[in-house]
Amino acid sequence: MSTINGLPAHILLVHFIVVLAPLTATLAIVCALWDAARKRLIWLVLALAVITLILTPLTTDAGEWLEKREDRSPVLHAHTHLGDTMLYFAIALVAAAALLAFIHVRETRDKSVKPVAHWVIAALVIIVSLATTVQVYRIGDSGAKASWGDLAAANP
């Protein structure tokens, strides 16, 4: 996918990732720490994680198409390199959400779920969620610098 309605698709798709990944990560943390939230939100969290995973390669492919049409700079190269790592974070977020769903299903069926397993998964979810959010920030920051760095610095 290269353009949407005449605009580079990357510029439009990236906004989905910027919103969905941190939102999903935040909801996953809430579900990991709060049983009542997990009962109500776990399937939404899993769906949002899958949507983020589907949109990530579409966004990076559109970004690579756009990169080929721009002047190659070290800042743009850094952004492209960071953007390519987002797929791994999206996969990890889906895996974390799936583990939460697994815990939810086990708790629903069997009330004797070991709390140690729950807290190990909760810790993993928190780590993955925070890492995903930080990576989205890093990618977005490098993209903003690649797009607007010279312009923003020139206008005090």
N, CA, C and O atoms as a GROMACS GRO file, in nm:
protein
  624
    1MET      N    1   0.086  -0.117   0.000
    1MET     CA    2   0.000   0.000   0.000
    1MET      C    3   0.090   0.123   0.000
    1MET      O    4   0.178   0.137   0.086
    2SER      N    5   0.070   0.210  -0.095
    2SER     CA    6   0.157   0.327  -0.106
    2SER      C    7   0.086   0.458  -0.072
    2SER      O    8   0.140   0.541   0.001
    3THR      N    9  -0.034   0.476  -0.124
    3THR     CA   10  -0.108   0.600  -0.095
    3THR      C   11  -0.253   0.570  -0.058
    3THR      O   12  -0.308   0.467  -0.096
    4ILE      N   13  -0.310   0.661   0.015
    4ILE     CA   14  -0.453   0.656   0.048
    4ILE      C   15  -0.508   0.794   0.018
    4ILE      O   16  -0.472   0.893   0.080
    5ASN      N   17  -0.597   0.798  -0.078
    5ASN     CA   18  -0.659   0.924  -0.117
    5ASN      C   19  -0.554   1.030  -0.152
    5ASN      O   20  -0.572   1.148  -0.123
    6GLY      N   21  -0.446   0.986  -0.216
    6GLY     CA   22  -0.342   1.078  -0.260
    6GLY      C   23  -0.235   1.111  -0.158
    6GLY      O   24  -0.136   1.175  -0.192
    7LEU      N   25  -0.252   1.068  -0.034
    7LEU     CA   26  -0.153   1.092   0.070
    7LEU      C   27  -0.072   0.965   0.094
    7LEU      O   28  -0.124   0.855   0.077
    8PRO      N   29   0.055   0.979   0.132
    8PRO     CA   30   0.133   0.859   0.164
    8PRO      C   31   0.065   0.779   0.275
    8PRO      O   32   0.031   0.834   0.380
    9ALA      N   33   0.045   0.650   0.251
    9ALA     CA   34  -0.026   0.564   0.346
    9ALA      C   35   0.043   0.560   0.482
    9ALA      O   36  -0.023   0.550   0.585
   10HIS      N   37   0.175   0.566   0.482
   10HIS     CA   38   0.249   0.558   0.608
   10HIS      C   39   0.206   0.669   0.704
   10HIS      O   40   0.188   0.645   0.824
   11ILE      N   41   0.191   0.786   0.653
   11ILE     CA   42   0.156   0.901   0.737
   11ILE      C   43   0.019   0.880   0.801
   11ILE      O   44  -0.003   0.925   0.914
   12LEU      N   45  -0.072   0.815   0.733
   12LEU     CA   46  -0.204   0.789   0.788
   12LEU      C   47  -0.204   0.667   0.881
   12LEU      O   48  -0.261   0.670   0.990
   13LEU      N   49  -0.140   0.559   0.836
   13LEU     CA   50  -0.140   0.435   0.915
   13LEU      C   51  -0.064   0.448   1.046
   13LEU      O   52  -0.101   0.386   1.145
   14VAL      N   53   0.041   0.528   1.045
   14VAL     CA   54   0.124   0.539   1.165
   14VAL      C   55   0.042   0.590   1.285
   14VAL      O   56   0.073   0.558   1.399
   15HIS      N   57  -0.059   0.669   1.258
   15HIS     CA   58  -0.140   0.721   1.367
   15HIS      C   59  -0.220   0.611   1.436
   15HIS      O   60  -0.248   0.620   1.556
   16PHE      N   61  -0.258   0.508   1.363
   16PHE     CA   62  -0.324   0.394   1.426
   16PHE      C   63  -0.230   0.326   1.526
   16PHE      O   64  -0.270   0.293   1.637
   17ILE      N   65  -0.105   0.306   1.484
   17ILE     CA   66  -0.007   0.240   1.570
   17ILE      C   67   0.022   0.327   1.692
   17ILE      O   68   0.031   0.277   1.804
   18VAL      N   69   0.037   0.456   1.670
   18VAL     CA   70   0.070   0.549   1.779
   18VAL      C   71  -0.039   0.550   1.885
   18VAL      O   72  -0.010   0.570   2.003
   19VAL      N   73  -0.163   0.530   1.845
   19VAL     CA   74  -0.274   0.526   1.941
   19VAL      C   75  -0.297   0.384   1.995
   19VAL      O   76  -0.308   0.364   2.116
   20LEU      N   77  -0.304   0.287   1.904
   20LEU     CA   78  -0.343   0.151   1.945
   20LEU      C   79  -0.239   0.081   2.032
   20LEU      O   80  -0.276   0.017   2.131
   21ALA      N   81  -0.112   0.092   1.999
   21ALA     CA   82  -0.011   0.018   2.076
   21ALA      C   83  -0.006   0.065   2.223
   21ALA      O   84  -0.015  -0.020   2.312
   22PRO      N   85   0.007   0.194   2.251
   22PRO     CA   86   0.007   0.235   2.392
   22PRO      C   87  -0.127   0.212   2.462
   22PRO      O   88  -0.130   0.178   2.580
   23LEU      N   89  -0.237   0.229   2.390
   23LEU     CA   90  -0.369   0.202   2.449
   23LEU      C   91  -0.381   0.054   2.486
   23LEU      O   92  -0.425   0.021   2.596
   24THR      N   93  -0.342  -0.033   2.395
   24THR     CA   94  -0.347  -0.177   2.422
   24THR      C   95  -0.255  -0.212   2.537
   24THR      O   96  -0.291  -0.291   2.625
   25ALA      N   97  -0.136  -0.154   2.538
   25ALA     CA   98  -0.040  -0.181   2.645
   25ALA      C   99  -0.095  -0.137   2.781
   25ALA      O  100  -0.081  -0.208   2.880
   26THR      N  101  -0.157  -0.021   2.785
   26THR     CA  102  -0.215   0.030   2.910
   26THR      C  103  -0.328  -0.060   2.957
   26THR      O  104  -0.336  -0.094   3.075
   27LEU      N  105  -0.416  -0.097   2.866
   27LEU     CA  106  -0.527  -0.186   2.903
   27LEU      C  107  -0.476  -0.323   2.946
   27LEU      O  108  -0.534  -0.385   3.036
   28ALA      N  109  -0.369  -0.371   2.885
   28ALA     CA  110  -0.312  -0.500   2.924
   28ALA      C  111  -0.259  -0.493   3.067
   28ALA      O  112  -0.278  -0.587   3.145
   29ILE      N  113  -0.193  -0.383   3.102
   29ILE     CA  114  -0.144  -0.367   3.239
   29ILE      C  115  -0.261  -0.364   3.338
   29ILE      O  116  -0.256  -0.427   3.443
   30VAL      N  117  -0.365  -0.290   3.302
   30VAL     CA  118  -0.483  -0.284   3.389
   30VAL      C  119  -0.542  -0.423   3.407
   30VAL      O  120  -0.578  -0.462   3.518
   31CYS      N  121  -0.552  -0.498   3.299
   31CYS     CA  122  -0.607  -0.635   3.307
   31CYS      C  123  -0.516  -0.728   3.387
   31CYS      O  124  -0.564  -0.818   3.455
   32ALA      N  125  -0.387  -0.706   3.379
   32ALA     CA  126  -0.293  -0.791   3.452
   32ALA      C  127  -0.303  -0.767   3.603
   32ALA      O  128  -0.283  -0.860   3.682
   33LEU      N  129  -0.334  -0.644   3.642
   33LEU     CA  130  -0.333  -0.609   3.784
   33LEU      C  131  -0.472  -0.608   3.849
   33LEU      O  132  -0.482  -0.612   3.972
   34TRP      N  133  -0.576  -0.603   3.769
   34TRP     CA  134  -0.710  -0.586   3.825
   34TRP      C  135  -0.804  -0.692   3.766
   34TRP      O  136  -0.837  -0.689   3.648
   35ASP      N  137  -0.846  -0.785   3.851
   35ASP     CA  138  -0.928  -0.898   3.807
   35ASP      C  139  -1.059  -0.853   3.743
   35ASP      O  140  -1.100  -0.908   3.641
   36ALA      N  141  -1.125  -0.755   3.802
   36ALA     CA  142  -1.254  -0.710   3.748
   36ALA      C  143  -1.238  -0.652   3.607
   36ALA      O  144  -1.324  -0.674   3.521
   37ALA      N  145  -1.131  -0.579   3.584
   37ALA     CA  146  -1.106  -0.525   3.450
   37ALA      C  147  -1.076  -0.637   3.352
   37ALA      O  148  -1.122  -0.634   3.238
   38ARG      N  149  -0.999  -0.736   3.397
   38ARG     CA  150  -0.966  -0.848   3.309
   38ARG      C  151  -1.094  -0.921   3.265
   38ARG      O  152  -1.105  -0.960   3.148
   39LYS      N  153  -1.188  -0.938   3.355
   39LYS     CA  154  -1.313  -1.007   3.320
   39LYS      C  155  -1.390  -0.932   3.212
   39LYS      O  156  -1.457  -0.994   3.129
   40ARG      N  157  -1.382  -0.801   3.212
   40ARG     CA  158  -1.458  -0.721   3.117
   40ARG      C  159  -1.380  -0.685   2.990
   40ARG      O  160  -1.440  -0.670   2.883
   41LEU      N  161  -1.250  -0.671   3.001
   41LEU     CA  162  -1.172  -0.612   2.891
   41LEU      C  163  -1.076  -0.705   2.818
   41LEU      O  164  -1.020  -0.666   2.717
   42ILE      N  165  -1.057  -0.827   2.868
   42ILE     CA  166  -0.951  -0.910   2.813
   42ILE      C  167  -0.968  -0.938   2.663
   42ILE      O  168  -0.870  -0.938   2.589
   43TRP      N  169  -1.090  -0.960   2.618
   43TRP     CA  170  -1.110  -0.991   2.476
   43TRP      C  171  -1.090  -0.866   2.391
   43TRP      O  172  -1.044  -0.876   2.277
   44LEU      N  173  -1.124  -0.751   2.443
   44LEU     CA  174  -1.094  -0.625   2.373
   44LEU      C  175  -0.943  -0.606   2.362
   44LEU      O  176  -0.893  -0.569   2.255
   45VAL      N  177  -0.871  -0.630   2.470
   45VAL     CA  178  -0.725  -0.615   2.469
   45VAL      C  179  -0.663  -0.709   2.367
   45VAL      O  180  -0.575  -0.669   2.291
   46LEU      N  181  -0.708  -0.832   2.364
   46LEU     CA  182  -0.654  -0.928   2.268
   46LEU      C  183  -0.686  -0.884   2.125
   46LEU      O  184  -0.600  -0.893   2.038
   47ALA      N  185  -0.806  -0.837   2.100
   47ALA     CA  186  -0.844  -0.790   1.966
   47ALA      C  187  -0.760  -0.669   1.925
   47ALA      O  188  -0.712  -0.662   1.811
   48LEU      N  189  -0.742  -0.574   2.016
   48LEU     CA  190  -0.660  -0.456   1.985
   48LEU      C  191  -0.514  -0.495   1.958
   48LEU      O  192  -0.449  -0.437   1.871
   49ALA      N  193  -0.464  -0.592   2.031
   49ALA     CA  194  -0.326  -0.638   2.009
   49ALA      C  195  -0.312  -0.701   1.871
   49ALA      O  196  -0.213  -0.679   1.802
   50VAL      N  197  -0.411  -0.780   1.832
   50VAL     CA  198  -0.408  -0.842   1.699
   50VAL      C  199  -0.418  -0.737   1.589
   50VAL      O  200  -0.348  -0.745   1.488
   51ILE      N  201  -0.506  -0.638   1.607
   51ILE     CA  202  -0.518  -0.529   1.509
   51ILE      C  203  -0.386  -0.454   1.498
   51ILE      O  204  -0.343  -0.420   1.388
   52THR      N  205  -0.322  -0.427   1.611
   52THR     CA  206  -0.192  -0.360   1.610
   52THR      C  207  -0.090  -0.444   1.534
   52THR      O  208  -0.011  -0.391   1.456
   53LEU      N  209  -0.091  -0.574   1.556
   53LEU     CA  210   0.000  -0.664   1.486
   53LEU      C  211  -0.025  -0.663   1.336
   53LEU      O  212   0.070  -0.665   1.258
   54ILE      N  213  -0.149  -0.661   1.295
   54ILE     CA  214  -0.182  -0.660   1.152
   54ILE      C  215  -0.140  -0.527   1.088
   54ILE      O  216  -0.088  -0.526   0.977
   55LEU      N  217  -0.164  -0.417   1.158
   55LEU     CA  218  -0.132  -0.286   1.101
   55LEU      C  219   0.017  -0.254   1.099
   55LEU      O  220   0.062  -0.173   1.019
   56THR      N  221   0.094  -0.318   1.186
   56THR     CA  222   0.237  -0.286   1.195
   56THR      C  223   0.312  -0.312   1.065
   56THR      O  224   0.380  -0.222   1.018
   57PRO      N  225   0.304  -0.432   1.005
   57PRO     CA  226   0.377  -0.450   0.879
   57PRO      C  227   0.322  -0.365   0.765
   57PRO      O  228   0.397  -0.324   0.676
   58LEU      N  229   0.191  -0.339   0.766
   58LEU     CA  230   0.135  -0.249   0.664
   58LEU      C  231   0.197  -0.111   0.676
   58LEU      O  232   0.229  -0.047   0.576
   59THR      N  233   0.212  -0.065   0.799
   59THR     CA  234   0.268   0.068   0.824
   59THR      C  235   0.416   0.073   0.787
   59THR      O  236   0.460   0.169   0.724
   60THR      N  237   0.492  -0.029   0.823
   60THR     CA  238   0.634  -0.028   0.791
   60THR      C  239   0.656  -0.044   0.641
   60THR      O  240   0.747   0.018   0.586
   61ASP      N  241   0.576  -0.125   0.574
   61ASP     CA  242   0.589  -0.137   0.428
   61ASP      C  243   0.558  -0.003   0.360
   61ASP      O  244   0.629   0.037   0.268
   62ALA      N  245   0.455   0.063   0.406
   62ALA     CA  246   0.422   0.195   0.350
   62ALA      C  247   0.534   0.295   0.380
   62ALA      O  248   0.562   0.384   0.299
   63GLY      N  249   0.597   0.281   0.497
   63GLY     CA  250   0.710   0.368   0.530
   63GLY      C  251   0.830   0.343   0.442
   63GLY      O  252   0.900   0.437   0.403
   64GLU      N  253   0.855   0.217   0.410
   64GLU     CA  254   0.966   0.186   0.320
   64GLU      C  255   0.940   0.240   0.180
   64GLU      O  256   1.032   0.286   0.113
   65TRP      N  257   0.816   0.234   0.136
   65TRP     CA  258   0.780   0.293   0.006
   65TRP      C  259   0.808   0.444   0.008
   65TRP      O  260   0.864   0.499  -0.087
   66LEU      N  261   0.768   0.508   0.116
   66LEU     CA  262   0.789   0.652   0.129
   66LEU      C  263   0.938   0.686   0.140
   66LEU      O  264   0.984   0.785   0.084
   67GLU      N  265   1.012   0.604   0.212
   67GLU     CA  266   1.155   0.628   0.229
   67GLU      C  267   1.227   0.630   0.095
   67GLU      O  268   1.319   0.710   0.076
   68LYS      N  269   1.188   0.545   0.002
   68LYS     CA  270   1.252   0.538  -0.130
   68LYS      C  271   1.228   0.665  -0.211
   68LYS      O  272   1.299   0.690  -0.309
   69ARG      N  273   1.132   0.744  -0.173
   69ARG     CA  274   1.100   0.867  -0.245
   69ARG      C  275   1.156   0.992  -0.178
   69ARG      O  276   1.137   1.103  -0.228
   70GLU      N  277   1.224   0.974  -0.068
   70GLU     CA  278   1.282   1.085   0.007
   70GLU      C  279   1.435   1.083  -0.005
   70GLU      O  280   1.495   0.982  -0.041
   71ASP      N  281   1.495   1.197   0.026
   71ASP     CA  282   1.642   1.202   0.034
   71ASP      C  283   1.686   1.118   0.153
   71ASP      O  284   1.632   1.132   0.263
   72ARG      N  285   1.783   1.032   0.131
   72ARG     CA  286   1.833   0.944   0.236
   72ARG      C  287   1.918   1.026   0.332
   72ARG      O  288   2.015   1.089   0.291
   73SER      N  289   1.882   1.024   0.458
   73SER     CA  290   1.959   1.095   0.560
   73SER      C  291   1.982   1.000   0.677
   73SER      O  292   1.910   0.902   0.691
   74PRO      N  293   2.082   1.029   0.760
   74PRO     CA  294   2.105   0.942   0.876
   74PRO      C  295   1.984   0.938   0.971
   74PRO      O  296   1.956   0.835   1.032
   75VAL      N  297   1.915   1.049   0.983
   75VAL     CA  298   1.799   1.054   1.072
   75VAL      C  299   1.686   0.967   1.017
   75VAL      O  300   1.620   0.895   1.092
   76LEU      N  301   1.664   0.974   0.887
   76LEU     CA  302   1.561   0.891   0.824
   76LEU      C  303   1.600   0.743   0.833
   76LEU      O  304   1.514   0.658   0.855
   77HIS      N  305   1.727   0.714   0.814
   77HIS     CA  306   1.774   0.575   0.826
   77HIS      C  307   1.752   0.522   0.968
   77HIS      O  308   1.710   0.408   0.986
   78ALA      N  309   1.779   0.604   1.068
   78ALA     CA  310   1.757   0.564   1.208
   78ALA      C  311   1.609   0.536   1.233
   78ALA      O  312   1.573   0.439   1.300
   79HIS      N  313   1.524   0.622   1.178
   79HIS     CA  314   1.380   0.603   1.194
   79HIS      C  315   1.335   0.472   1.128
   79HIS      O  316   1.258   0.396   1.186
   80THR      N  317   1.382   0.447   1.009
   80THR     CA  318   1.347   0.325   0.937
   80THR      C  319   1.392   0.202   1.014
   80THR      O  320   1.319   0.104   1.025
   81HIS      N  321   1.513   0.208   1.066
   81HIS     CA  322   1.566   0.095   1.143
   81HIS      C  323   1.481   0.071   1.269
   81HIS      O  324   1.447  -0.043   1.299
   82LEU      N  325   1.449   0.176   1.340
   82LEU     CA  326   1.364   0.162   1.460
   82LEU      C  327   1.225   0.112   1.423
   82LEU      O  328   1.168   0.028   1.492
   83GLY      N  329   1.170   0.164   1.314
   83GLY     CA  330   1.036   0.122   1.270
   83GLY      C  331   1.030  -0.026   1.240
   83GLY      O  332   0.929  -0.091   1.266
   84ASP      N  333   1.138  -0.080   1.185
   84ASP     CA  334   1.142  -0.223   1.155
   84ASP      C  335   1.135  -0.309   1.280
   84ASP      O  336   1.095  -0.425   1.272
   85THR      N  337   1.174  -0.256   1.394
   85THR     CA  338   1.169  -0.333   1.519
   85THR      C  339   1.030  -0.341   1.579
   85THR      O  340   1.005  -0.424   1.667
   86MET      N  341   0.939  -0.257   1.534
   86MET     CA  342   0.805  -0.252   1.595
   86MET      C  343   0.730  -0.384   1.580
   86MET      O  344   0.648  -0.418   1.665
   87LEU      N  345   0.757  -0.458   1.475
   87LEU     CA  346   0.689  -0.586   1.456
   87LEU      C  347   0.714  -0.680   1.573
   87LEU      O  348   0.624  -0.751   1.617
   88TYR      N  349   0.837  -0.682   1.623
   88TYR     CA  350   0.870  -0.769   1.736
   88TYR      C  351   0.792  -0.729   1.862
   88TYR      O  352   0.748  -0.814   1.939
   89PHE      N  353   0.777  -0.601   1.882
   89PHE     CA  354   0.702  -0.552   1.998
   89PHE      C  355   0.552  -0.583   1.983
   89PHE      O  356   0.485  -0.615   2.080
   90ALA      N  357   0.501  -0.572   1.861
   90ALA     CA  358   0.360  -0.605   1.837
   90ALA      C  359   0.334  -0.754   1.860
   90ALA      O  360   0.231  -0.792   1.915
   91ILE      N  361   0.428  -0.838   1.817
   91ILE     CA  362   0.415  -0.982   1.842
   91ILE      C  363   0.417  -1.010   1.992
   91ILE      O  364   0.336  -1.088   2.042
   92ALA      N  365   0.509  -0.946   2.063
   92ALA     CA  366   0.517  -0.965   2.208
   92ALA      C  367   0.390  -0.918   2.278
   92ALA      O  368   0.347  -0.979   2.376
   93LEU      N  369   0.330  -0.810   2.228
   93LEU     CA  370   0.206  -0.760   2.288
   93LEU      C  371   0.092  -0.859   2.267
   93LEU      O  372   0.010  -0.880   2.357
   94VAL      N  373   0.085  -0.920   2.149
   94VAL     CA  374  -0.018  -1.022   2.125
   94VAL      C  375   0.006  -1.142   2.216
   94VAL      O  376  -0.089  -1.195   2.274
   95ALA      N  377   0.131  -1.183   2.230
   95ALA     CA  378   0.162  -1.297   2.317
   95ALA      C  379   0.124  -1.266   2.462
   95ALA      O  380   0.070  -1.352   2.531
   96ALA      N  381   0.153  -1.145   2.508
   96ALA     CA  382   0.118  -1.106   2.644
   96ALA      C  383  -0.034  -1.105   2.663
   96ALA      O  384  -0.084  -1.153   2.764
   97ALA      N  385  -0.105  -1.050   2.566
   97ALA     CA  386  -0.252  -1.048   2.575
   97ALA      C  387  -0.308  -1.190   2.571
   97ALA      O  388  -0.406  -1.220   2.640
   98ALA      N  389  -0.248  -1.276   2.492
   98ALA     CA  390  -0.293  -1.416   2.486
   98ALA      C  391  -0.270  -1.487   2.619
   98ALA      O  392  -0.353  -1.567   2.663
   99LEU      N  393  -0.158  -1.458   2.684
   99LEU     CA  394  -0.134  -1.515   2.817
   99LEU      C  395  -0.238  -1.466   2.918
   99LEU      O  396  -0.286  -1.544   3.001
  100LEU      N  397  -0.272  -1.339   2.910
  100LEU     CA  398  -0.378  -1.287   2.998
  100LEU      C  399  -0.512  -1.355   2.970
  100LEU      O  400  -0.586  -1.388   3.062
  101ALA      N  401  -0.542  -1.376   2.842
  101ALA     CA  402  -0.666  -1.446   2.806
  101ALA      C  403  -0.663  -1.589   2.858
  101ALA      O  404  -0.765  -1.641   2.904
  102PHE      N  405  -0.547  -1.653   2.850
  102PHE     CA  406  -0.531  -1.788   2.901
  102PHE      C  407  -0.558  -1.792   3.052
  102PHE      O  408  -0.631  -1.879   3.100
  103ILE      N  409  -0.500  -1.698   3.125
  103ILE     CA  410  -0.523  -1.689   3.269
  103ILE      C  411  -0.672  -1.666   3.297
  103ILE      O  412  -0.729  -1.727   3.387
  104HIS      N  413  -0.734  -1.578   3.219
  104HIS     CA  414  -0.877  -1.548   3.238
  104HIS      C  415  -0.960  -1.675   3.219
  104HIS      O  416  -1.047  -1.706   3.300
  105VAL      N  417  -0.934  -1.748   3.112
  105VAL     CA  418  -1.009  -1.871   3.086
  105VAL      C  419  -0.986  -1.974   3.195
  105VAL      O  420  -1.080  -2.039   3.241
  106ARG      N  421  -0.862  -1.989   3.238
  106ARG     CA  422  -0.832  -2.085   3.346
  106ARG      C  423  -0.901  -2.044   3.474
  106ARG      O  424  -0.955  -2.130   3.544
  107GLU      N  425  -0.900  -1.916   3.507
  107GLU     CA  426  -0.967  -1.871   3.630
  107GLU      C  427  -1.118  -1.892   3.622
  107GLU      O  428  -1.182  -1.923   3.722
  108THR      N  429  -1.174  -1.876   3.503
  108THR     CA  430  -1.317  -1.895   3.485
  108THR      C  431  -1.356  -2.041   3.503
  108THR      O  432  -1.458  -2.072   3.564
  109ARG      N  433  -1.273  -2.130   3.450
  109ARG     CA  434  -1.303  -2.274   3.455
  109ARG      C  435  -1.258  -2.339   3.585
  109ARG      O  436  -1.325  -2.429   3.636
  110ASP      N  437  -1.145  -2.295   3.637
  110ASP     CA  438  -1.086  -2.361   3.754
  110ASP      C  439  -1.045  -2.254   3.854
  110ASP      O  440  -0.954  -2.175   3.829
  111LYS      N  441  -1.112  -2.252   3.965
  111LYS     CA  442  -1.085  -2.149   4.066
  111LYS      C  443  -0.954  -2.173   4.142
  111LYS      O  444  -0.914  -2.090   4.223
  112SER      N  445  -0.887  -2.286   4.117
  112SER     CA  446  -0.765  -2.318   4.191
  112SER      C  447  -0.638  -2.281   4.113
  112SER      O  448  -0.535  -2.347   4.126
  113VAL      N  449  -0.646  -2.176   4.032
  113VAL     CA  450  -0.528  -2.131   3.958
  113VAL      C  451  -0.425  -2.079   4.056
  113VAL      O  452  -0.458  -2.006   4.150
  114LYS      N  453  -0.302  -2.117   4.035
  114LYS     CA  454  -0.195  -2.075   4.126
  114LYS      C  455  -0.165  -1.927   4.108
  114LYS      O  456  -0.143  -1.880   3.997
  115PRO      N  457  -0.166  -1.851   4.218
  115PRO     CA  458  -0.140  -1.708   4.209
  115PRO      C  459   0.001  -1.676   4.160
  115PRO      O  460   0.023  -1.570   4.103
  116VAL      N  461   0.096  -1.765   4.182
  116VAL     CA  462   0.233  -1.740   4.137
  116VAL      C  463   0.236  -1.728   3.985
  116VAL      O  464   0.300  -1.637   3.932
  117ALA      N  465   0.168  -1.818   3.916
  117ALA     CA  466   0.164  -1.813   3.769
  117ALA      C  467   0.100  -1.682   3.723
  117ALA      O  468   0.146  -1.620   3.627
  118HIS      N  469  -0.005  -1.642   3.790
  118HIS     CA  470  -0.071  -1.516   3.754
  118HIS      C  471   0.025  -1.398   3.768
  118HIS      O  472   0.031  -1.314   3.679
  119TRP      N  473   0.099  -1.392   3.876
  119TRP     CA  474   0.187  -1.278   3.898
  119TRP      C  475   0.310  -1.280   3.806
  119TRP      O  476   0.362  -1.175   3.771
  120VAL      N  477   0.355  -1.399   3.769
  120VAL     CA  478   0.464  -1.408   3.671
  120VAL      C  479   0.417  -1.354   3.536
  120VAL      O  480   0.488  -1.279   3.470
  121ILE      N  481   0.296  -1.394   3.496
  121ILE     CA  482   0.240  -1.344   3.371
  121ILE      C  483   0.213  -1.194   3.380
  121ILE      O  484   0.237  -1.121   3.284
  122ALA      N  485   0.164  -1.148   3.494
  122ALA     CA  486   0.141  -1.004   3.512
  122ALA      C  487   0.270  -0.926   3.498
  122ALA      O  488   0.272  -0.821   3.434
  123ALA      N  489   0.378  -0.976   3.556
  123ALA     CA  490   0.508  -0.908   3.544
  123ALA      C  491   0.553  -0.905   3.398
  123ALA      O  492   0.604  -0.804   3.351
  124LEU      N  493   0.535  -1.015   3.328
  124LEU     CA  494   0.571  -1.021   3.187
  124LEU      C  495   0.489  -0.922   3.105
  124LEU      O  496   0.543  -0.853   3.018
  125VAL      N  497   0.359  -0.916   3.132
  125VAL     CA  498   0.270  -0.823   3.061
  125VAL      C  499   0.314  -0.679   3.085
  125VAL      O  500   0.318  -0.599   2.992
  126ILE      N  501   0.348  -0.646   3.208
  126ILE     CA  502   0.392  -0.510   3.241
  126ILE      C  503   0.521  -0.476   3.167
  126ILE      O  504   0.533  -0.367   3.111
  127ILE      N  505   0.616  -0.568   3.166
  127ILE     CA  506   0.743  -0.543   3.097
  127ILE      C  507   0.721  -0.524   2.947
  127ILE      O  508   0.772  -0.430   2.887
  128VAL      N  509   0.645  -0.615   2.886
  128VAL     CA  510   0.618  -0.606   2.742
  128VAL      C  511   0.542  -0.478   2.710
  128VAL      O  512   0.573  -0.411   2.611
  129SER      N  513   0.444  -0.444   2.791
  129SER     CA  514   0.363  -0.324   2.766
  129SER      C  515   0.445  -0.197   2.776
  129SER      O  516   0.434  -0.108   2.692
  130LEU      N  517   0.528  -0.188   2.880
  130LEU     CA  518   0.613  -0.069   2.894
  130LEU      C  519   0.714  -0.062   2.781
  130LEU      O  520   0.738   0.046   2.726
  131ALA      N  521   0.774  -0.174   2.745
  131ALA     CA  522   0.872  -0.175   2.636
  131ALA      C  523   0.807  -0.134   2.504
  131ALA      O  524   0.867  -0.061   2.426
  132THR      N  525   0.686  -0.181   2.479
  132THR     CA  526   0.615  -0.145   2.356
  132THR      C  527   0.586   0.004   2.352
  132THR      O  528   0.606   0.069   2.249
  133THR      N  529   0.540   0.058   2.462
  133THR     CA  530   0.509   0.201   2.468
  133THR      C  531   0.635   0.286   2.449
  133THR      O  532   0.632   0.385   2.376
  134VAL      N  533   0.743   0.247   2.512
  134VAL     CA  534   0.870   0.320   2.496
  134VAL      C  535   0.917   0.312   2.351
  134VAL      O  536   0.964   0.411   2.296
  135GLN      N  537   0.903   0.195   2.289
  135GLN     CA  538   0.949   0.180   2.150
  135GLN      C  539   0.863   0.263   2.055
  135GLN      O  540   0.916   0.322   1.961
  136VAL      N  541   0.734   0.269   2.078
  136VAL     CA  542   0.648   0.354   1.995
  136VAL      C  543   0.692   0.500   2.008
  136VAL      O  544   0.697   0.572   1.909
  137TYR      N  545   0.724   0.541   2.130
  137TYR     CA  546   0.773   0.678   2.150
  137TYR      C  547   0.904   0.701   2.074
  137TYR      O  548   0.919   0.802   2.005
  138ARG      N  549   0.997   0.607   2.086
  138ARG     CA  550   1.127   0.621   2.019
  138ARG      C  551   1.112   0.629   1.867
  138ARG      O  552   1.176   0.711   1.801
  139ILE      N  553   1.027   0.542   1.813
  139ILE     CA  554   1.004   0.542   1.668
  139ILE      C  555   0.939   0.672   1.626
  139ILE      O  556   0.980   0.734   1.527
  140GLY      N  557   0.838   0.714   1.699
  140GLY     CA  558   0.769   0.839   1.666
  140GLY      C  559   0.859   0.961   1.678
  140GLY      O  560   0.853   1.051   1.595
  141ASP      N  561   0.942   0.962   1.781
  141ASP     CA  562   1.036   1.073   1.798
  141ASP      C  563   1.135   1.080   1.682
  141ASP      O  564   1.163   1.188   1.630
  142SER      N  565   1.187   0.965   1.642
  142SER     CA  566   1.282   0.965   1.531
  142SER      C  567   1.213   1.003   1.400
  142SER      O  568   1.272   1.069   1.315
  143GLY      N  569   1.087   0.961   1.384
  143GLY     CA  570   1.011   1.000   1.265
  143GLY      C  571   0.983   1.149   1.261
  143GLY      O  572   0.990   1.212   1.156
  144ALA      N  573   0.950   1.205   1.376
  144ALA     CA  574   0.926   1.350   1.382
  144ALA      C  575   1.054   1.427   1.350
  144ALA      O  576   1.051   1.528   1.280
  145LYS      N  577   1.166   1.379   1.402
  145LYS     CA  578   1.293   1.445   1.371
  145LYS      C  579   1.327   1.432   1.224
  145LYS      O  580   1.378   1.526   1.164
  146ALA      N  581   1.299   1.316   1.165
  146ALA     CA  582   1.327   1.296   1.022
  146ALA      C  583   1.238   1.386   0.937
  146ALA      O  584   1.282   1.437   0.833
  147SER      N  585   1.114   1.406   0.979
  147SER     CA  586   1.020   1.486   0.901
  147SER      C  587   1.030   1.635   0.929
  147SER      O  588   1.025   1.717   0.836
  148TRP      N  589   1.045   1.671   1.056
  148TRP     CA  590   1.030   1.810   1.094
  148TRP      C  591   1.154   1.870   1.160
  148TRP      O  592   1.155   1.989   1.193
  149GLY      N  593   1.258   1.791   1.180
  149GLY     CA  594   1.374   1.836   1.256
  149GLY      C  595   1.434   1.966   1.205
  149GLY      O  596   1.452   2.060   1.284
  150ASP      N  597   1.464   1.975   1.078
  150ASP     CA  598   1.525   2.098   1.023
  150ASP      C  599   1.426   2.214   1.023
  150ASP      O  600   1.463   2.327   1.052
  151LEU      N  601   1.301   2.186   0.993
  151LEU     CA  602   1.199   2.290   0.989
  151LEU      C  603   1.174   2.348   1.127
  151LEU      O  604   1.164   2.470   1.143
  152ALA      N  605   1.164   2.263   1.227
  152ALA     CA  606   1.137   2.309   1.363
  152ALA      C  607   1.255   2.387   1.418
  152ALA      O  608   1.236   2.486   1.489
  153ALA      N  609   1.377   2.344   1.385
  153ALA     CA  610   1.496   2.414   1.434
  153ALA      C  611   1.513   2.550   1.366
  153ALA      O  612   1.569   2.641   1.426
  154ALA      N  613   1.466   2.564   1.243
  154ALA     CA  614   1.483   2.688   1.167
  154ALA      C  615   1.387   2.797   1.213
  154ALA      O  616   1.416   2.916   1.197
  155ASN      N  617   1.272   2.759   1.270
  155ASN     CA  618   1.172   2.857   1.311
  155ASN      C  619   1.168   2.865   1.462
  155ASN      O  620   1.108   2.779   1.526
  156PRO      N  621   1.231   2.967   1.521
  156PRO     CA  622   1.232   2.979   1.668
  156PRO      C  623   1.094   3.018   1.721
  156PRO      O  624   1.077   3.032   1.842
   0.00000   0.00000   0.00000
